[in-house]
């Protein structure tokens, strides 16, 4: 039997402000480079499947 998923907590006050500040923060150039590197590695792992088995 499946278990229930807990409700998402509601943030207020300083916690809510901290989450909003983090969401607005732009990624650094270092973060962008790391993302690009990971994206390239994962794209090499993807295998396209031909529809004509």
Secondary structure, 3 states (H helix, E strand, C coil): CCCCCCCCCCCCHHHHHHHHHHHHCCCCHHHHHHHHHHHHHHHHHCCCCCCCC
